[in-house]
Amino acid sequence: MVARTTPHHDERRTAATAHGGPRPPGAGRRAAAGLLARLRRAGLPYLLILPAILLELLIHVIPMLVGAWMSFLRLTQFFIRNWSAAPFTGLANYKVAVDVDSAVGAALLHSFLVTVVFTVLAVGLSWLFGTAGAVLMQGAFRGRGLLRTLFLVPYALPVYAGVITWSFMFQRDTGLVNHVLVDQLHLFGDRPFWLIGGNSFAAVVVVCVWRTWPFAFLILMAGLQNIDNDLYEASAIDGAGWWRQLRSITMPMLRPVNQVLLLVLFLWTFNDFNTPYVLFGKAAPPQADLISVHIYQSSFITWNFGSGSAMSVLLLLFLLLVTAVYLVTTSRRKSDA
């Protein structure tokens, strides 16, 4: 005969199990399997990002910590073979770097001021050209796709290939720049030097803007795609012209994009090492002595790694401070709006 179970019997078995009574066969194995499955699902994302975390530690975090430790040592060419023998100097390297009355501090201050002016000009012009290009390329016309592709070529080119090409163009006797400005347009009476002297600052700004503005153009063009065209149509019906639409619709709608874009451009430009190094070599002219190359010269030309590391830490602290102030200011404006 087949034993039948009643609802009362099922309730008693459930109650017994809940009060610590005998559990159904295999319940423990199923619970353990379910727990392992949940752990696998929860741990899979961390397992996938583990290679990226390890590479970030090896490439950025550990070298940054080692550099900060080196800034407290008198690590010169005499201790290259045995870093552990370098004497601990505390904040002596920092005191020398910020002492504007000393030669090292005065040179660092000059390089910092040059970098500030360079960053303001390069970021401002890159943003201006990127905004103008994105707005002009927004309307549909024949050849728009080709022009967009040409505008993005400087951003797609390798840095070294583009900057080396500019270094050839800036040559005094055989360069294309002097050929156009002097031989064809007759803007100068004599061929100027572009890679030495006062013109070197203008040269590095031109190259940096040429490399950077396509990125601003790309980001702003993507931001313009999110603006509803009905806003422009409604404003046109109300009599708003192109300039009024730009001031009242385009720029306010692009404000979140511009907040991120300007910060990224600032960080990239202020830390730019490839452009001045490839353009001028190891020794940049005083007029174009950007702080990234200056720190490189202090570390690898004079072999004073302790002083160079202190300058790098000061640069990092400055960038962190500017970034924090910028983020607090922009977030406060957003909350007020």
C-alpha positions as CSV (number, residue, x, y, z in Angstrom):
1,M,0.0,0.0,0.0
2,V,1.1,3.5,-0.7
3,A,1.4,5.8,2.3
4,R,-0.4,9.1,1.8
5,T,0.7,12.3,3.3
6,T,-1.8,14.7,4.7
7,P,-1.5,18.5,4.9
8,H,-1.2,18.2,8.7
9,H,1.7,15.7,8.3
10,D,3.5,18.1,6.0
11,E,3.0,21.0,8.4
12,R,4.5,18.8,11.3
13,R,7.5,17.9,9.2
14,T,8.1,21.5,8.2
15,A,7.8,22.6,11.8
16,A,10.2,19.8,12.9
17,T,12.7,20.9,10.4
18,A,12.4,24.5,11.4
19,H,13.0,23.6,15.1
20,G,16.1,21.7,14.4
21,G,14.5,18.4,13.6
22,P,15.7,16.0,10.9
23,R,16.3,17.7,7.5
24,P,15.4,16.1,4.1
25,P,18.1,14.0,2.5
26,G,20.6,16.1,0.4
27,A,19.4,19.4,1.8
28,G,23.0,20.2,3.1
29,R,24.6,19.4,-0.2
30,R,22.1,21.6,-2.1
31,A,22.6,24.5,0.4
32,A,26.4,24.2,0.0
33,A,26.1,24.1,-3.8
34,G,23.8,27.2,-3.8
35,L,26.3,29.0,-1.5
36,L,29.2,28.2,-3.9
37,A,27.2,29.3,-6.9
38,R,26.4,32.6,-5.2
39,L,30.1,33.1,-4.3
40,R,31.1,32.4,-7.9
41,R,28.6,34.9,-9.2
42,A,29.6,37.6,-6.7
43,G,33.3,37.0,-7.2
44,L,33.3,36.8,-11.0
45,P,33.4,40.6,-11.5
46,Y,36.4,41.0,-9.1
47,L,38.2,38.1,-10.9
48,L,37.7,39.8,-14.2
49,I,39.2,43.1,-13.1
50,L,42.0,41.5,-11.2
51,P,44.5,41.7,-14.1
52,A,43.7,45.4,-14.5
53,I,44.2,46.0,-10.8
54,L,47.6,44.2,-10.9
55,L,48.8,46.1,-13.9
56,E,47.6,49.4,-12.3
57,L,49.6,48.5,-9.2
58,L,52.7,47.6,-11.2
59,I,52.6,50.6,-13.6
60,H,51.3,53.4,-11.5
61,V,50.8,52.9,-7.8
62,I,54.0,51.1,-6.9
63,P,56.3,53.5,-8.9
64,M,54.4,56.5,-7.4
65,L,55.1,55.2,-3.9
66,V,58.7,54.5,-4.7
67,G,59.1,58.0,-6.1
68,A,57.6,59.5,-3.0
69,W,60.0,57.5,-0.9
70,M,62.9,58.7,-3.1
71,S,62.0,62.3,-2.5
72,F,63.1,61.9,1.2
73,L,66.6,60.6,0.2
74,R,69.7,62.3,-1.1
75,L,69.7,60.0,-4.0
76,T,72.4,61.3,-6.4
77,Q,74.7,59.6,-8.9
78,F,76.9,58.4,-6.1
79,F,74.2,56.1,-4.8
80,I,72.8,54.7,-8.1
81,R,74.3,51.3,-7.6
82,N,73.1,51.0,-4.0
83,W,69.9,53.0,-3.3
84,S,69.6,51.8,0.2
85,A,72.9,53.5,1.1
86,A,71.5,57.0,0.1
87,P,71.2,59.1,3.3
88,F,67.7,60.1,4.5
89,T,67.2,63.9,4.3
90,G,63.6,64.3,5.3
91,L,62.1,67.4,3.8
92,A,65.4,68.9,2.6
93,N,64.6,68.2,-1.1
94,Y,61.3,69.9,-0.7
95,K,62.8,73.0,1.0
96,V,65.3,73.4,-1.8
97,A,62.5,73.0,-4.5
98,V,60.3,75.7,-2.9
99,D,63.1,78.1,-2.0
100,V,62.7,80.7,-4.8
101,D,65.9,82.5,-3.6
102,S,68.0,79.5,-4.6
103,A,68.9,78.6,-8.2
104,V,66.9,75.3,-8.1
105,G,63.8,76.9,-6.6
106,A,63.9,79.9,-9.0
107,A,64.3,77.6,-12.0
108,L,61.3,75.5,-10.8
109,L,59.2,78.6,-10.3
110,H,60.0,79.8,-13.8
111,S,59.1,76.5,-15.3
112,F,55.9,76.4,-13.3
113,L,54.8,79.8,-14.6
114,V,55.7,78.9,-18.1
115,T,53.6,75.8,-17.8
116,V,50.6,77.7,-16.4
117,V,50.6,80.1,-19.3
118,F,51.2,77.3,-21.8
119,T,48.3,75.3,-20.3
120,V,45.9,78.2,-20.3
121,L,46.6,79.0,-24.0
122,A,46.6,75.4,-25.2
123,V,43.5,74.4,-23.3
124,G,41.6,77.6,-24.3
125,L,42.5,77.4,-28.0
126,S,41.8,73.6,-28.1
127,W,38.4,74.1,-26.5
128,L,37.6,77.0,-28.8
129,F,38.5,75.2,-32.0
130,G,36.8,72.1,-30.8
131,T,33.6,73.9,-30.0
132,A,33.6,75.8,-33.3
133,G,34.3,72.6,-35.3
134,A,31.6,70.6,-33.5
135,V,29.0,73.3,-34.0
136,L,29.8,73.9,-37.6
137,M,29.8,70.1,-38.3
138,Q,26.4,69.6,-36.7
139,G,24.4,70.6,-39.8
140,A,24.0,68.2,-42.7
141,F,25.9,69.1,-45.9
142,R,27.8,67.4,-48.6
143,G,31.3,66.3,-47.5
144,R,30.6,66.5,-43.8
145,G,31.8,62.9,-43.1
146,L,35.1,63.6,-45.0
147,L,35.7,66.8,-43.0
148,R,35.0,65.1,-39.7
149,T,37.6,62.4,-40.6
150,L,40.2,65.0,-41.6
151,F,39.7,66.9,-38.3
152,L,40.3,63.7,-36.3
153,V,43.6,62.8,-38.1
154,P,45.9,64.7,-35.7
155,Y,44.3,62.8,-32.8
156,A,44.6,59.4,-34.5
157,L,48.3,59.9,-35.5
158,P,51.0,58.6,-33.1
159,V,52.4,61.4,-30.9
160,Y,56.0,60.9,-32.0
161,A,55.1,60.8,-35.7
162,G,53.1,64.0,-35.5
163,V,55.6,66.0,-33.4
164,I,58.6,64.9,-35.4
165,T,56.9,66.1,-38.5
166,W,56.3,69.4,-36.9
167,S,60.0,69.6,-35.9
168,F,60.9,69.2,-39.6
169,M,58.4,71.9,-40.5
170,F,59.8,74.3,-38.0
171,Q,63.4,74.0,-39.4
172,R,64.8,77.5,-40.1
173,D,66.3,76.9,-43.6
174,T,64.3,74.0,-45.0
175,G,61.1,74.0,-43.0
176,L,57.7,74.4,-44.5
177,V,56.6,77.1,-41.9
178,N,59.3,79.6,-42.9
179,H,58.8,78.8,-46.6
180,V,55.2,79.8,-46.3
181,L,55.6,82.8,-43.9
182,V,58.8,84.2,-45.5
183,D,59.0,83.1,-49.1
184,Q,55.3,83.2,-50.0
185,L,53.5,85.5,-47.6
186,H,56.5,87.8,-46.8
187,L,55.5,88.3,-43.2
188,F,59.1,88.2,-42.0
189,G,62.2,89.9,-43.4
190,D,64.5,87.1,-42.2
191,R,63.9,83.4,-41.5
192,P,63.1,83.2,-37.7
193,F,64.2,80.3,-35.5
194,W,61.2,78.4,-34.1
195,L,62.9,75.7,-32.0
196,I,65.2,78.0,-30.0
197,G,64.7,81.4,-28.5
198,G,61.5,83.2,-27.9
199,N,59.6,81.6,-30.7
200,S,59.9,78.2,-29.1
201,F,57.0,78.9,-26.8
202,A,54.7,79.7,-29.7
203,A,55.9,76.5,-31.5
204,V,55.1,74.2,-28.6
205,V,51.7,75.9,-28.1
206,V,50.9,75.4,-31.8
207,V,51.8,71.7,-31.8
208,C,49.9,71.0,-28.6
209,V,46.8,72.7,-29.9
210,W,47.1,70.8,-33.2
211,R,47.2,67.5,-31.2
212,T,44.6,68.3,-28.6
213,W,41.7,70.1,-30.3
214,P,40.5,67.1,-32.3
215,F,39.8,65.4,-28.9
216,A,37.7,68.4,-27.8
217,F,36.0,68.3,-31.2
218,L,35.1,64.6,-30.8
219,I,33.8,65.0,-27.3
220,L,31.7,68.1,-28.0
221,M,30.4,66.6,-31.2
222,A,29.2,63.6,-29.2
223,G,27.6,65.9,-26.7
224,L,25.7,67.8,-29.4
225,Q,24.1,64.6,-30.5
226,N,22.2,64.5,-27.2
227,I,20.5,67.9,-27.7
228,D,17.0,67.5,-29.0
229,N,16.5,69.2,-32.3
230,D,13.0,70.3,-31.2
231,L,14.6,72.9,-29.0
232,Y,16.2,74.6,-32.0
233,E,13.0,74.4,-34.0
234,A,10.9,75.9,-31.2
235,S,13.4,78.7,-30.6
236,A,13.5,79.4,-34.4
237,I,9.7,79.8,-34.4
238,D,10.1,82.3,-31.5
239,G,12.5,84.3,-33.6
240,A,15.8,83.2,-32.1
241,G,18.8,83.5,-34.4
242,W,21.9,81.3,-34.6
243,W,23.8,83.3,-32.1
244,R,21.0,83.3,-29.6
245,Q,20.5,79.5,-30.0
246,L,24.2,79.0,-29.3
247,R,24.1,81.1,-26.1
248,S,20.7,79.9,-24.8
249,I,20.5,76.3,-25.9
250,T,23.9,74.8,-27.1
251,M,26.3,76.1,-24.5
252,P,24.0,75.5,-21.4
253,M,23.2,71.9,-22.7
254,L,26.9,71.3,-23.2
255,R,27.9,72.5,-19.7
256,P,28.2,69.0,-18.1
257,V,30.3,67.8,-21.1
258,N,32.5,70.9,-20.9
259,Q,33.1,70.5,-17.1
260,V,34.6,67.0,-17.7
261,L,36.4,68.0,-20.9
262,L,38.2,71.1,-19.5
263,L,39.4,69.1,-16.5
264,V,40.8,66.3,-18.7
265,L,42.4,68.8,-21.1
266,F,44.0,70.6,-18.2
267,L,45.5,67.4,-16.7
268,W,46.8,66.2,-20.1
269,T,48.3,69.5,-21.1
270,F,49.9,70.4,-17.7
271,N,51.6,66.9,-17.6
272,D,52.5,66.9,-21.3
273,F,56.0,65.5,-21.7
274,N,56.0,63.9,-25.2
275,T,55.4,67.2,-27.1
276,P,58.2,69.3,-25.7
277,Y,60.6,66.4,-25.4
278,V,60.3,65.3,-29.0
279,L,60.1,68.9,-30.3
280,F,63.2,70.2,-28.4
281,G,65.1,67.2,-27.2
282,K,66.5,66.7,-23.7
283,A,67.2,70.5,-23.2
284,A,64.2,72.7,-23.9
285,P,64.8,76.4,-24.3
286,P,64.1,78.6,-21.2
287,Q,61.1,80.1,-23.0
288,A,59.5,76.7,-23.4
289,D,60.8,75.0,-20.2
290,L,57.7,73.1,-19.3
291,I,57.6,71.5,-15.9
292,S,57.5,67.9,-17.1
293,V,60.8,68.3,-19.0
294,H,62.2,70.4,-16.2
295,I,61.7,67.5,-13.8
296,Y,63.1,65.1,-16.3
297,Q,66.3,67.2,-16.6
298,S,66.5,67.5,-12.8
299,S,66.4,63.8,-12.4
300,F,68.1,62.2,-15.4
301,I,70.5,65.0,-16.6
302,T,71.8,66.2,-13.3
303,W,71.4,62.7,-11.7
304,N,69.7,64.1,-8.6
305,F,66.8,61.7,-8.3
306,G,65.9,62.9,-4.8
307,S,65.3,66.4,-5.9
308,G,63.5,65.3,-9.1
309,S,61.2,63.1,-7.0
310,A,60.4,65.9,-4.7
311,M,59.4,68.1,-7.6
312,S,57.2,65.3,-9.0
313,V,55.4,65.0,-5.6
314,L,54.9,68.7,-5.5
315,L,53.4,68.6,-9.0
316,L,51.1,65.8,-8.0
317,L,49.9,67.7,-5.0
318,F,49.2,70.8,-7.1
319,L,47.2,68.8,-9.6
320,L,45.2,67.1,-6.9
321,L,44.5,70.5,-5.3
322,V,43.4,72.1,-8.5
323,T,41.2,69.0,-9.4
324,A,39.6,69.0,-5.9
325,V,38.8,72.8,-6.1
326,Y,37.5,72.4,-9.6
327,L,35.2,69.5,-8.7
328,V,33.9,71.2,-5.6
329,T,33.2,74.5,-7.5
330,T,31.4,72.8,-10.4
331,S,29.4,70.6,-8.1
332,R,28.3,73.6,-6.1
333,R,27.2,75.4,-9.2
334,K,25.3,72.4,-10.3
335,S,23.5,72.2,-6.9
336,D,22.7,75.9,-6.9
337,A,21.3,75.6,-10.4
